[in-house]
Amino acid sequence: MKRHVLLGAGLAAAMVGSLMTGTASAQEQRFISVGTGGVTGVYYPVGGAICRLMNQTRREHGIRCSVESTGGSVFNVNAIKGGDLEFGVVQSDVQYNAYHGEGGFAEGGPHEKLRSVFSLHPEPLTIVARADSGITDFDSLKGKRVNIGNPGSGQRAVMDLLINEKGWSYSDFALAAELAPAEQSSQLCDNNIDAFAYTVGHPAGAIQEATTTCDSRIIPVEGELIDRLVEENPYYFKAVIPGGMYNGNPDDVNTFGVGATVVTSADVPDDVVRAFVDSVFRDFEAFKGLHPALANLTPESMVNQGNSAPLHPAAEAYYKEKGWLK
Ligand code: GLU
């Protein structure tokens, strides 16, 4: 594995800087990595879009941004904690739990250096089932072959919570599969699983694949438990997956979801975070145009909603200058 970038780059910069007066070439040695998710999700193309914008202005800041496909939210916060990633896209519930040391992060304790950068698109819990599976709601997943998500993914964190709240265990499924997002659609259409759960923005490649390759339905997730979870937790909200977005799914589907957010560490230098946020906001229309899941974002919503860890000071300063912070 590569890294450690920032430290290594800093040393290299200091050494080169002592030999040269022009700092541009020294700065060119800095690298950052953005952790995302599976390639058929939304994090990966959005992370790619951010890096593309940042790399376009590399002459100004000297930082090369690279996007990494990873196991998802939980993997990303842990990699940021370990210093292996500078930025990561993570679900709002995972950000909250990691910062506060709650939920799946209770054992490791609070990740005190976790810092918010901004929030992104909504991610409804999206259950896709084969049309011939007999699955019509969350409860009918019981006894079926279900992909509950790879360890390290955000969907796995959500499914573990729901399974626990329902008083179920993995053995209540005929199969509790731990497939990565890029595998789940072909496994569904090959009839190796009956359904998969994915917390993801829309439209997502994985859902397009599942709904065009075989006859499959998006299943509602609603009821008393969901009402209570949404009421009790700031990072959950009710969501609707619009009808007509996917083949064979003409009607709106009610579910609940989280928000995608971008996080970093307090250890990542101010100028790096500033260059990162400036890349996104300096030509915001261009950024929004890079993926349809981003179409409804506004700078105000991104800086004021969905972030539970403190903002990184450089991001906060940038948003204050722009007058966006409430
Ligand atoms: N929400 C998923 C996760 O946290 C990733 C979704 C995506 O890749 O777009 O693992």
py3Dmol code that shows the C-alpha trace and the ligand (Angstrom):
import py3Dmol

protein = """\
ATOM      1  CA  MET A   1       0.000   0.000   0.000  1.00  0.00           C
ATOM      2  CA  LYS A   2       1.137   3.524  -0.698  1.00  0.00           C
ATOM      3  CA  ARG A   3       1.445   6.346   1.802  1.00  0.00           C
ATOM      4  CA  HIS A   4       2.102   8.052   4.006  1.00  0.00           C
ATOM      5  CA  VAL A   5       1.535  10.879   1.726  1.00  0.00           C
ATOM      6  CA  LEU A   6       1.189  14.060   3.633  1.00  0.00           C
ATOM      7  CA  LEU A   7       4.046  13.478   6.015  1.00  0.00           C
ATOM      8  CA  GLY A   8       6.288  12.049   3.286  1.00  0.00           C
ATOM      9  CA  ALA A   9       5.324  14.828   0.940  1.00  0.00           C
ATOM     10  CA  GLY A  10       5.977  17.449   3.604  1.00  0.00           C
ATOM     11  CA  LEU A  11       9.481  16.133   4.179  1.00  0.00           C
ATOM     12  CA  ALA A  12      10.116  15.930   0.467  1.00  0.00           C
ATOM     13  CA  ALA A  13       8.835  19.461   0.066  1.00  0.00           C
ATOM     14  CA  ALA A  14      11.130  20.712   2.837  1.00  0.00           C
ATOM     15  CA  MET A  15      14.124  19.013   1.260  1.00  0.00           C
ATOM     16  CA  VAL A  16      13.414  20.150  -2.249  1.00  0.00           C
ATOM     17  CA  GLY A  17      12.490  23.586  -0.931  1.00  0.00           C
ATOM     18  CA  SER A  18      15.916  23.962   0.554  1.00  0.00           C
ATOM     19  CA  LEU A  19      17.449  23.258  -2.818  1.00  0.00           C
ATOM     20  CA  MET A  20      15.159  25.339  -4.934  1.00  0.00           C
ATOM     21  CA  THR A  21      13.539  28.676  -4.562  1.00  0.00           C
ATOM     22  CA  GLY A  22      10.475  28.106  -6.729  1.00  0.00           C
ATOM     23  CA  THR A  23       8.129  26.078  -4.530  1.00  0.00           C
ATOM     24  CA  ALA A  24       5.731  24.950  -7.256  1.00  0.00           C
ATOM     25  CA  SER A  25       7.666  21.825  -8.106  1.00  0.00           C
ATOM     26  CA  ALA A  26       8.096  20.993  -4.426  1.00  0.00           C
ATOM     27  CA  GLN A  27       4.380  21.320  -3.851  1.00  0.00           C
ATOM     28  CA  GLU A  28       3.646  19.080  -6.790  1.00  0.00           C
ATOM     29  CA  GLN A  29       4.793  16.174  -4.666  1.00  0.00           C
ATOM     30  CA  ARG A  30       1.741  16.263  -2.406  1.00  0.00           C
ATOM     31  CA  PHE A  31      -0.936  13.598  -2.752  1.00  0.00           C
ATOM     32  CA  ILE A  32      -4.277  13.021  -1.118  1.00  0.00           C
ATOM     33  CA  SER A  33      -6.619  10.057  -1.376  1.00  0.00           C
ATOM     34  CA  VAL A  34     -10.407  10.081  -1.097  1.00  0.00           C
ATOM     35  CA  GLY A  35     -12.010   6.845   0.143  1.00  0.00           C
ATOM     36  CA  THR A  36     -15.332   6.059  -1.492  1.00  0.00           C
ATOM     37  CA  GLY A  37     -17.254   2.783  -1.956  1.00  0.00           C
ATOM     38  CA  GLY A  38     -17.925   0.200  -4.647  1.00  0.00           C
ATOM     39  CA  VAL A  39     -17.557   1.263  -8.272  1.00  0.00           C
ATOM     40  CA  THR A  40     -21.292   0.692  -8.968  1.00  0.00           C
ATOM     41  CA  GLY A  41     -22.329   3.061  -6.155  1.00  0.00           C
ATOM     42  CA  VAL A  42     -22.475   6.853  -6.095  1.00  0.00           C
ATOM     43  CA  TYR A  43     -19.550   7.602  -3.743  1.00  0.00           C
ATOM     44  CA  TYR A  44     -17.014   6.409  -6.293  1.00  0.00           C
ATOM     45  CA  PRO A  45     -18.130   8.565  -9.234  1.00  0.00           C
ATOM     46  CA  VAL A  46     -18.690  11.558  -6.915  1.00  0.00           C
ATOM     47  CA  GLY A  47     -15.236  11.126  -5.359  1.00  0.00           C
ATOM     48  CA  GLY A  48     -13.866  10.927  -8.886  1.00  0.00           C
ATOM     49  CA  ALA A  49     -15.669  14.145  -9.780  1.00  0.00           C
ATOM     50  CA  ILE A  50     -14.184  15.971  -6.783  1.00  0.00           C
ATOM     51  CA  CYS A  51     -10.688  14.754  -7.615  1.00  0.00           C
ATOM     52  CA  ARG A  52     -11.096  15.731 -11.252  1.00  0.00           C
ATOM     53  CA  LEU A  53     -12.013  19.289 -10.242  1.00  0.00           C
ATOM     54  CA  MET A  54      -9.181  19.458  -7.738  1.00  0.00           C
ATOM     55  CA  ASN A  55      -6.637  18.162 -10.233  1.00  0.00           C
ATOM     56  CA  GLN A  56      -7.710  20.800 -12.756  1.00  0.00           C
ATOM     57  CA  THR A  57      -6.357  23.491 -10.419  1.00  0.00           C
ATOM     58  CA  ARG A  58      -3.257  21.579  -9.350  1.00  0.00           C
ATOM     59  CA  ARG A  59      -0.985  24.375 -10.584  1.00  0.00           C
ATOM     60  CA  GLU A  60      -2.450  26.609  -7.882  1.00  0.00           C
ATOM     61  CA  HIS A  61      -2.206  24.242  -4.910  1.00  0.00           C
ATOM     62  CA  GLY A  62       0.212  21.498  -5.976  1.00  0.00           C
ATOM     63  CA  ILE A  63      -1.912  18.630  -4.619  1.00  0.00           C
ATOM     64  CA  ARG A  64      -2.801  15.541  -6.642  1.00  0.00           C
ATOM     65  CA  CYS A  65      -6.099  13.987  -5.643  1.00  0.00           C
ATOM     66  CA  SER A  66      -6.788  10.308  -6.232  1.00  0.00           C
ATOM     67  CA  VAL A  67     -10.008   8.414  -5.679  1.00  0.00           C
ATOM     68  CA  GLU A  68     -10.073   4.939  -4.132  1.00  0.00           C
ATOM     69  CA  SER A  69     -12.793   2.336  -4.310  1.00  0.00           C
ATOM     70  CA  THR A  70     -13.160   0.919  -0.780  1.00  0.00           C
ATOM     71  CA  GLY A  71     -15.467  -1.205   1.385  1.00  0.00           C
ATOM     72  CA  GLY A  72     -17.554   1.905   2.225  1.00  0.00           C
ATOM     73  CA  SER A  73     -18.323   4.263   5.103  1.00  0.00           C
ATOM     74  CA  VAL A  74     -17.026   2.325   8.083  1.00  0.00           C
ATOM     75  CA  PHE A  75     -13.858   1.361   6.254  1.00  0.00           C
ATOM     76  CA  ASN A  76     -13.321   5.019   5.313  1.00  0.00           C
ATOM     77  CA  VAL A  77     -13.624   6.490   8.820  1.00  0.00           C
ATOM     78  CA  ASN A  78     -11.313   3.818  10.151  1.00  0.00           C
ATOM     79  CA  ALA A  79      -8.773   4.470   7.378  1.00  0.00           C
ATOM     80  CA  ILE A  80      -8.885   8.217   8.141  1.00  0.00           C
ATOM     81  CA  LYS A  81      -8.312   7.444  11.809  1.00  0.00           C
ATOM     82  CA  GLY A  82      -5.324   5.275  10.868  1.00  0.00           C
ATOM     83  CA  GLY A  83      -3.904   8.028   8.634  1.00  0.00           C
ATOM     84  CA  ASP A  84      -4.293   5.910   5.485  1.00  0.00           C
ATOM     85  CA  LEU A  85      -6.797   8.249   3.813  1.00  0.00           C
ATOM     86  CA  GLU A  86      -7.051  12.056   3.994  1.00  0.00           C
ATOM     87  CA  PHE A  87     -10.728  12.269   3.002  1.00  0.00           C
ATOM     88  CA  GLY A  88     -13.607   9.846   2.862  1.00  0.00           C
ATOM     89  CA  VAL A  89     -17.257   9.752   1.916  1.00  0.00           C
ATOM     90  CA  VAL A  90     -19.286   8.368   4.814  1.00  0.00           C
ATOM     91  CA  GLN A  91     -22.924   8.053   5.808  1.00  0.00           C
ATOM     92  CA  SER A  92     -24.234  10.638   8.286  1.00  0.00           C
ATOM     93  CA  ASP A  93     -25.060   7.902  10.829  1.00  0.00           C
ATOM     94  CA  VAL A  94     -21.539   6.487  10.567  1.00  0.00           C
ATOM     95  CA  GLN A  95     -20.041   9.982  10.961  1.00  0.00           C
ATOM     96  CA  TYR A  96     -22.145  10.549  14.086  1.00  0.00           C
ATOM     97  CA  ASN A  97     -21.406   7.196  15.659  1.00  0.00           C
ATOM     98  CA  ALA A  98     -17.679   7.347  14.863  1.00  0.00           C
ATOM     99  CA  TYR A  99     -17.264  10.847  16.323  1.00  0.00           C
ATOM    100  CA  HIS A 100     -19.249  10.034  19.463  1.00  0.00           C
ATOM    101  CA  GLY A 101     -18.001   6.456  19.900  1.00  0.00           C
ATOM    102  CA  GLU A 102     -21.505   5.001  19.689  1.00  0.00           C
ATOM    103  CA  GLY A 103     -23.178   2.135  17.852  1.00  0.00           C
ATOM    104  CA  GLY A 104     -20.618  -0.007  16.063  1.00  0.00           C
ATOM    105  CA  PHE A 105     -17.842   2.344  17.277  1.00  0.00           C
ATOM    106  CA  ALA A 106     -18.513   1.928  21.008  1.00  0.00           C
ATOM    107  CA  GLU A 107     -15.578  -0.440  21.456  1.00  0.00           C
ATOM    108  CA  GLY A 108     -12.968   1.752  19.717  1.00  0.00           C
ATOM    109  CA  GLY A 109     -14.137   4.916  21.542  1.00  0.00           C
ATOM    110  CA  PRO A 110     -14.798   8.348  20.044  1.00  0.00           C
ATOM    111  CA  HIS A 111     -12.806   9.336  16.942  1.00  0.00           C
ATOM    112  CA  GLU A 112     -12.046  12.773  18.320  1.00  0.00           C
ATOM    113  CA  LYS A 113     -10.046  14.009  15.347  1.00  0.00           C
ATOM    114  CA  LEU A 114     -12.811  13.274  12.840  1.00  0.00           C
ATOM    115  CA  ARG A 115     -13.845  16.502  11.067  1.00  0.00           C
ATOM    116  CA  SER A 116     -16.737  17.266   8.726  1.00  0.00           C
ATOM    117  CA  VAL A 117     -16.073  18.854   5.358  1.00  0.00           C
ATOM    118  CA  PHE A 118     -19.579  19.014   3.832  1.00  0.00           C
ATOM    119  CA  SER A 119     -22.581  16.803   3.217  1.00  0.00           C
ATOM    120  CA  LEU A 120     -23.727  15.460  -0.124  1.00  0.00           C
ATOM    121  CA  HIS A 121     -26.764  13.613  -1.513  1.00  0.00           C
ATOM    122  CA  PRO A 122     -29.417  11.627   0.379  1.00  0.00           C
ATOM    123  CA  GLU A 123     -28.983   7.846   0.557  1.00  0.00           C
ATOM    124  CA  PRO A 124     -32.236   5.972   1.034  1.00  0.00           C
ATOM    125  CA  LEU A 125     -32.047   2.386   2.312  1.00  0.00           C
ATOM    126  CA  THR A 126     -32.754   0.603  -0.979  1.00  0.00           C
ATOM    127  CA  ILE A 127     -33.898  -3.005  -0.792  1.00  0.00           C
ATOM    128  CA  VAL A 128     -34.027  -4.662  -4.199  1.00  0.00           C
ATOM    129  CA  ALA A 129     -35.720  -8.074  -4.429  1.00  0.00           C
ATOM    130  CA  ARG A 130     -36.287 -10.503  -7.264  1.00  0.00           C
ATOM    131  CA  ALA A 131     -39.880 -10.190  -8.499  1.00  0.00           C
ATOM    132  CA  ASP A 132     -40.346 -13.954  -7.995  1.00  0.00           C
ATOM    133  CA  SER A 133     -39.047 -13.912  -4.394  1.00  0.00           C
ATOM    134  CA  GLY A 134     -42.333 -13.103  -2.658  1.00  0.00           C
ATOM    135  CA  ILE A 135     -40.609 -10.243  -0.790  1.00  0.00           C
ATOM    136  CA  THR A 136     -42.947  -7.255  -0.419  1.00  0.00           C
ATOM    137  CA  ASP A 137     -41.753  -5.522   2.757  1.00  0.00           C
ATOM    138  CA  PHE A 138     -38.870  -5.571   5.227  1.00  0.00           C
ATOM    139  CA  ASP A 139     -40.394  -8.301   7.397  1.00  0.00           C
ATOM    140  CA  SER A 140     -40.701 -10.662   4.451  1.00  0.00           C
ATOM    141  CA  LEU A 141     -36.888 -10.701   4.137  1.00  0.00           C
ATOM    142  CA  LYS A 142     -36.973 -13.207   7.004  1.00  0.00           C
ATOM    143  CA  GLY A 143     -36.218 -16.733   5.762  1.00  0.00           C
ATOM    144  CA  LYS A 144     -34.801 -15.411   2.463  1.00  0.00           C
ATOM    145  CA  ARG A 145     -31.313 -15.205   0.955  1.00  0.00           C
ATOM    146  CA  VAL A 146     -30.361 -11.597   1.620  1.00  0.00           C
ATOM    147  CA  ASN A 147     -27.191  -9.599   0.999  1.00  0.00           C
ATOM    148  CA  ILE A 148     -26.813  -7.622   4.225  1.00  0.00           C
ATOM    149  CA  GLY A 149     -23.644  -5.927   2.926  1.00  0.00           C
ATOM    150  CA  ASN A 150     -19.910  -6.404   3.260  1.00  0.00           C
ATOM    151  CA  PRO A 151     -18.349  -5.629   6.638  1.00  0.00           C
ATOM    152  CA  GLY A 152     -17.109  -2.016   6.524  1.00  0.00           C
ATOM    153  CA  SER A 153     -20.016  -0.804   4.422  1.00  0.00           C
ATOM    154  CA  GLY A 154     -22.634   1.679   5.526  1.00  0.00           C
ATOM    155  CA  GLN A 155     -25.487  -0.632   4.485  1.00  0.00           C
ATOM    156  CA  ARG A 156     -24.099  -3.316   6.783  1.00  0.00           C
ATOM    157  CA  ALA A 157     -24.208  -0.845   9.703  1.00  0.00           C
ATOM    158  CA  VAL A 158     -27.850   0.005   8.877  1.00  0.00           C
ATOM    159  CA  MET A 159     -28.869  -3.645   8.410  1.00  0.00           C
ATOM    160  CA  ASP A 160     -27.162  -4.718  11.645  1.00  0.00           C
ATOM    161  CA  LEU A 161     -29.109  -2.037  13.472  1.00  0.00           C
ATOM    162  CA  LEU A 162     -32.435  -3.062  11.906  1.00  0.00           C
ATOM    163  CA  ILE A 163     -31.792  -6.780  12.517  1.00  0.00           C
ATOM    164  CA  ASN A 164     -30.988  -5.985  16.127  1.00  0.00           C
ATOM    165  CA  GLU A 165     -34.025  -3.717  16.575  1.00  0.00           C
ATOM    166  CA  LYS A 166     -36.272  -6.415  15.088  1.00  0.00           C
ATOM    167  CA  GLY A 167     -34.843  -8.964  17.523  1.00  0.00           C
ATOM    168  CA  TRP A 168     -33.626 -11.075  14.602  1.00  0.00           C
ATOM    169  CA  SER A 169     -30.228 -12.697  14.076  1.00  0.00           C
ATOM    170  CA  TYR A 170     -28.359 -13.658  10.890  1.00  0.00           C
ATOM    171  CA  SER A 171     -29.733 -17.199  11.237  1.00  0.00           C
ATOM    172  CA  ASP A 172     -33.240 -15.826  10.614  1.00  0.00           C
ATOM    173  CA  PHE A 173     -32.224 -15.536   6.957  1.00  0.00           C
ATOM    174  CA  ALA A 174     -31.830 -18.595   4.716  1.00  0.00           C
ATOM    175  CA  LEU A 175     -28.557 -16.870   3.808  1.00  0.00           C
ATOM    176  CA  ALA A 176     -27.061 -13.665   5.186  1.00  0.00           C
ATOM    177  CA  ALA A 177     -24.635 -12.854   2.374  1.00  0.00           C
ATOM    178  CA  GLU A 178     -21.796 -10.330   2.793  1.00  0.00           C
ATOM    179  CA  LEU A 179     -21.329  -9.371  -0.837  1.00  0.00           C
ATOM    180  CA  ALA A 180     -19.660  -6.140  -1.919  1.00  0.00           C
ATOM    181  CA  PRO A 181     -21.937  -3.772  -3.880  1.00  0.00           C
ATOM    182  CA  ALA A 182     -20.284  -4.524  -7.221  1.00  0.00           C
ATOM    183  CA  GLU A 183     -21.223  -8.223  -6.890  1.00  0.00           C
ATOM    184  CA  GLN A 184     -24.753  -8.011  -5.592  1.00  0.00           C
ATOM    185  CA  SER A 185     -26.703  -7.247  -8.777  1.00  0.00           C
ATOM    186  CA  SER A 186     -25.294 -10.161 -10.766  1.00  0.00           C
ATOM    187  CA  GLN A 187     -25.807 -12.464  -7.776  1.00  0.00           C
ATOM    188  CA  LEU A 188     -29.437 -11.330  -7.584  1.00  0.00           C
ATOM    189  CA  CYS A 189     -30.044 -11.893 -11.277  1.00  0.00           C
ATOM    190  CA  ASP A 190     -28.236 -15.268 -11.196  1.00  0.00           C
ATOM    191  CA  ASN A 191     -30.732 -16.256  -8.464  1.00  0.00           C
ATOM    192  CA  ASN A 192     -28.048 -16.773  -5.832  1.00  0.00           C
ATOM    193  CA  ILE A 193     -29.716 -14.253  -3.510  1.00  0.00           C
ATOM    194  CA  ASP A 194     -33.353 -13.089  -3.229  1.00  0.00           C
ATOM    195  CA  ALA A 195     -32.650  -9.493  -2.232  1.00  0.00           C
ATOM    196  CA  PHE A 196     -29.956  -7.020  -1.337  1.00  0.00           C
ATOM    197  CA  ALA A 197     -29.853  -3.947   0.870  1.00  0.00           C
ATOM    198  CA  TYR A 198     -27.888  -0.883  -0.228  1.00  0.00           C
ATOM    199  CA  THR A 199     -27.811   2.596   1.289  1.00  0.00           C
ATOM    200  CA  VAL A 200     -27.061   4.563  -1.807  1.00  0.00           C
ATOM    201  CA  GLY A 201     -27.884   7.748  -3.722  1.00  0.00           C
ATOM    202  CA  HIS A 202     -29.948   7.631  -6.892  1.00  0.00           C
ATOM    203  CA  PRO A 203     -29.560   6.866  -9.673  1.00  0.00           C
ATOM    204  CA  ALA A 204     -26.951   4.221  -8.770  1.00  0.00           C
ATOM    205  CA  GLY A 205     -25.238   1.879 -11.206  1.00  0.00           C
ATOM    206  CA  ALA A 206     -25.899  -1.181  -9.035  1.00  0.00           C
ATOM    207  CA  ILE A 207     -29.671  -0.561  -8.979  1.00  0.00           C
ATOM    208  CA  GLN A 208     -29.737   0.158 -12.706  1.00  0.00           C
ATOM    209  CA  GLU A 209     -27.907  -3.115 -13.298  1.00  0.00           C
ATOM    210  CA  ALA A 210     -30.277  -5.150 -11.094  1.00  0.00           C
ATOM    211  CA  THR A 211     -33.441  -3.652 -12.587  1.00  0.00           C
ATOM    212  CA  THR A 212     -32.384  -3.988 -16.214  1.00  0.00           C
ATOM    213  CA  THR A 213     -30.720  -7.426 -16.068  1.00  0.00           C
ATOM    214  CA  CYS A 214     -33.638  -9.222 -14.379  1.00  0.00           C
ATOM    215  CA  ASP A 215     -37.140  -8.605 -13.080  1.00  0.00           C
ATOM    216  CA  SER A 216     -36.617  -6.947  -9.694  1.00  0.00           C
ATOM    217  CA  ARG A 217     -38.482  -4.582  -7.382  1.00  0.00           C
ATOM    218  CA  ILE A 218     -37.556  -1.884  -4.900  1.00  0.00           C
ATOM    219  CA  ILE A 219     -39.221  -2.783  -1.579  1.00  0.00           C
ATOM    220  CA  PRO A 220     -40.652  -0.238   0.910  1.00  0.00           C
ATOM    221  CA  VAL A 221     -39.114   0.078   4.380  1.00  0.00           C
ATOM    222  CA  GLU A 222     -41.638   1.723   6.699  1.00  0.00           C
ATOM    223  CA  GLY A 223     -43.686   1.242   9.855  1.00  0.00           C
ATOM    224  CA  GLU A 224     -43.448   1.931  13.569  1.00  0.00           C
ATOM    225  CA  LEU A 225     -39.826   0.968  14.014  1.00  0.00           C
ATOM    226  CA  ILE A 226     -38.755   3.279  11.187  1.00  0.00           C
ATOM    227  CA  ASP A 227     -40.919   6.121  12.570  1.00  0.00           C
ATOM    228  CA  ARG A 228     -39.212   5.731  15.933  1.00  0.00           C
ATOM    229  CA  LEU A 229     -35.688   5.563  14.494  1.00  0.00           C
ATOM    230  CA  VAL A 230     -36.286   8.698  12.446  1.00  0.00           C
ATOM    231  CA  GLU A 231     -37.706  10.509  15.448  1.00  0.00           C
ATOM    232  CA  GLU A 232     -34.910   9.514  17.820  1.00  0.00           C
ATOM    233  CA  ASN A 233     -31.869  10.038  15.583  1.00  0.00           C
ATOM    234  CA  PRO A 234     -30.852  13.286  13.868  1.00  0.00           C
ATOM    235  CA  TYR A 235     -29.084  11.454  11.030  1.00  0.00           C
ATOM    236  CA  TYR A 236     -32.088   9.442   9.774  1.00  0.00           C
ATOM    237  CA  PHE A 237     -34.953  10.804   7.710  1.00  0.00           C
ATOM    238  CA  LYS A 238     -37.881   9.508   5.684  1.00  0.00           C
ATOM    239  CA  ALA A 239     -37.103   9.149   2.005  1.00  0.00           C
ATOM    240  CA  VAL A 240     -38.847   8.324  -1.249  1.00  0.00           C
ATOM    241  CA  ILE A 241     -37.242   6.552  -4.181  1.00  0.00           C
ATOM    242  CA  PRO A 242     -38.958   8.154  -7.161  1.00  0.00           C
ATOM    243  CA  GLY A 243     -41.074   5.964  -9.419  1.00  0.00           C
ATOM    244  CA  GLY A 244     -39.888   5.705 -12.994  1.00  0.00           C
ATOM    245  CA  MET A 245     -36.213   6.113 -12.169  1.00  0.00           C
ATOM    246  CA  TYR A 246     -35.546   2.406 -12.627  1.00  0.00           C
ATOM    247  CA  ASN A 247     -36.852  -0.115 -15.129  1.00  0.00           C
ATOM    248  CA  GLY A 248     -39.867  -2.105 -13.832  1.00  0.00           C
ATOM    249  CA  ASN A 249     -40.351   0.217 -10.830  1.00  0.00           C
ATOM    250  CA  PRO A 250     -42.971   2.770 -11.916  1.00  0.00           C
ATOM    251  CA  ASP A 251     -44.210   3.802  -8.436  1.00  0.00           C
ATOM    252  CA  ASP A 252     -42.661   5.876  -5.650  1.00  0.00           C
ATOM    253  CA  VAL A 253     -41.291   3.695  -2.838  1.00  0.00           C
ATOM    254  CA  ASN A 254     -41.264   4.872   0.782  1.00  0.00           C
ATOM    255  CA  THR A 255     -38.205   4.131   2.828  1.00  0.00           C
ATOM    256  CA  PHE A 256     -35.846   5.908   5.197  1.00  0.00           C
ATOM    257  CA  GLY A 257     -32.262   6.888   4.808  1.00  0.00           C
ATOM    258  CA  VAL A 258     -29.137   8.754   5.750  1.00  0.00           C
ATOM    259  CA  GLY A 259     -27.076  11.456   4.044  1.00  0.00           C
ATOM    260  CA  ALA A 260     -23.726  11.058   2.376  1.00  0.00           C
ATOM    261  CA  THR A 261     -21.060  13.295   3.925  1.00  0.00           C
ATOM    262  CA  VAL A 262     -17.381  14.007   3.351  1.00  0.00           C
ATOM    263  CA  VAL A 263     -15.057  13.827   6.336  1.00  0.00           C
ATOM    264  CA  THR A 264     -11.372  14.304   7.052  1.00  0.00           C
ATOM    265  CA  SER A 265      -9.044  14.409  10.051  1.00  0.00           C
ATOM    266  CA  ALA A 266      -8.045  17.400  12.175  1.00  0.00           C
ATOM    267  CA  ASP A 267      -4.468  16.384  11.221  1.00  0.00           C
ATOM    268  CA  VAL A 268      -5.001  17.184   7.527  1.00  0.00           C
ATOM    269  CA  PRO A 269      -3.433  20.645   6.919  1.00  0.00           C
ATOM    270  CA  ASP A 270      -5.606  23.721   6.391  1.00  0.00           C
ATOM    271  CA  ASP A 271      -4.333  24.493   2.897  1.00  0.00           C
ATOM    272  CA  VAL A 272      -5.204  20.975   1.717  1.00  0.00           C
ATOM    273  CA  VAL A 273      -8.759  21.193   3.058  1.00  0.00           C
ATOM    274  CA  ARG A 274      -9.155  24.666   1.632  1.00  0.00           C
ATOM    275  CA  ALA A 275      -8.046  23.553  -1.827  1.00  0.00           C
ATOM    276  CA  PHE A 276     -10.439  20.591  -1.571  1.00  0.00           C
ATOM    277  CA  VAL A 277     -13.542  22.652  -0.678  1.00  0.00           C
ATOM    278  CA  ASP A 278     -12.619  25.408  -3.106  1.00  0.00           C
ATOM    279  CA  SER A 279     -12.475  22.836  -5.917  1.00  0.00           C
ATOM    280  CA  VAL A 280     -16.081  21.885  -5.233  1.00  0.00           C
ATOM    281  CA  PHE A 281     -17.530  25.336  -4.609  1.00  0.00           C
ATOM    282  CA  ARG A 282     -15.626  27.629  -6.977  1.00  0.00           C
ATOM    283  CA  ASP A 283     -17.624  26.261  -9.927  1.00  0.00           C
ATOM    284  CA  PHE A 284     -20.531  24.709  -8.123  1.00  0.00           C
ATOM    285  CA  GLU A 285     -22.663  24.264 -11.244  1.00  0.00           C
ATOM    286  CA  ALA A 286     -19.886  22.223 -12.821  1.00  0.00           C
ATOM    287  CA  PHE A 287     -19.671  20.077  -9.688  1.00  0.00           C
ATOM    288  CA  LYS A 288     -23.439  19.446  -9.599  1.00  0.00           C
ATOM    289  CA  GLY A 289     -23.389  18.511 -13.260  1.00  0.00           C
ATOM    290  CA  LEU A 290     -20.918  15.701 -12.675  1.00  0.00           C
ATOM    291  CA  HIS A 291     -23.497  13.240 -11.234  1.00  0.00           C
ATOM    292  CA  PRO A 292     -27.315  13.331 -11.262  1.00  0.00           C
ATOM    293  CA  ALA A 293     -27.437  12.483  -7.512  1.00  0.00           C
ATOM    294  CA  LEU A 294     -25.854  15.919  -6.866  1.00  0.00           C
ATOM    295  CA  ALA A 295     -28.429  17.920  -8.842  1.00  0.00           C
ATOM    296  CA  ASN A 296     -30.409  19.243  -5.842  1.00  0.00           C
ATOM    297  CA  LEU A 297     -27.522  20.299  -3.626  1.00  0.00           C
ATOM    298  CA  THR A 298     -26.958  23.865  -2.434  1.00  0.00           C
ATOM    299  CA  PRO A 299     -23.863  25.178  -0.621  1.00  0.00           C
ATOM    300  CA  GLU A 300     -26.065  26.154   2.349  1.00  0.00           C
ATOM    301  CA  SER A 301     -27.515  22.653   2.761  1.00  0.00           C
ATOM    302  CA  MET A 302     -24.117  21.032   2.339  1.00  0.00           C
ATOM    303  CA  VAL A 303     -22.454  23.069   5.075  1.00  0.00           C
ATOM    304  CA  ASN A 304     -25.367  23.205   7.544  1.00  0.00           C
ATOM    305  CA  GLN A 305     -27.030  19.799   7.286  1.00  0.00           C
ATOM    306  CA  GLY A 306     -25.925  16.244   7.960  1.00  0.00           C
ATOM    307  CA  ASN A 307     -22.579  17.039   9.576  1.00  0.00           C
ATOM    308  CA  SER A 308     -22.242  16.001  13.224  1.00  0.00           C
ATOM    309  CA  ALA A 309     -18.489  16.097  13.790  1.00  0.00           C
ATOM    310  CA  PRO A 310     -17.068  19.661  14.010  1.00  0.00           C
ATOM    311  CA  LEU A 311     -16.202  21.231  10.663  1.00  0.00           C
ATOM    312  CA  HIS A 312     -12.502  21.187   9.800  1.00  0.00           C
ATOM    313  CA  PRO A 313     -11.282  24.727  10.673  1.00  0.00           C
ATOM    314  CA  ALA A 314     -10.216  25.467   7.085  1.00  0.00           C
ATOM    315  CA  ALA A 315     -13.629  24.427   5.750  1.00  0.00           C
ATOM    316  CA  GLU A 316     -15.346  26.487   8.436  1.00  0.00           C
ATOM    317  CA  ALA A 317     -13.254  29.554   7.590  1.00  0.00           C
ATOM    318  CA  TYR A 318     -14.068  29.166   3.877  1.00  0.00           C
ATOM    319  CA  TYR A 319     -17.812  28.873   4.537  1.00  0.00           C
ATOM    320  CA  LYS A 320     -17.707  31.904   6.864  1.00  0.00           C
ATOM    321  CA  GLU A 321     -16.054  33.968   4.148  1.00  0.00           C
ATOM    322  CA  LYS A 322     -18.836  32.951   1.782  1.00  0.00           C
ATOM    323  CA  GLY A 323     -21.549  33.695   4.342  1.00  0.00           C
ATOM    324  CA  TRP A 324     -23.058  30.216   4.134  1.00  0.00           C
ATOM    325  CA  LEU A 325     -22.833  29.128   7.767  1.00  0.00           C
ATOM    326  CA  LYS A 326     -25.986  29.416   9.818  1.00  0.00           C
TER     327      LYS A 326
END
"""
ligand_1 = """\
10
LIG
N -23.562 4.169 1.624
C -22.625 3.167 1.190
C -21.609 2.948 2.283
O -21.516 3.736 3.159
C -21.913 3.502 -0.088
C -22.816 3.961 -1.195
C -22.066 4.378 -2.431
O -20.992 3.845 -2.691
O -22.582 5.264 -3.129
O -20.862 2.011 2.296
"""
view = py3Dmol.view(width=600, height=400)
view.addModel(protein, "pdb")
view.setStyle({"model": 0}, {"cartoon": {"style": "trace"}})
view.addModel(ligand_1, "xyz")
view.setStyle({"model": 1}, {"stick": {}})
view.zoomTo()
view.show()
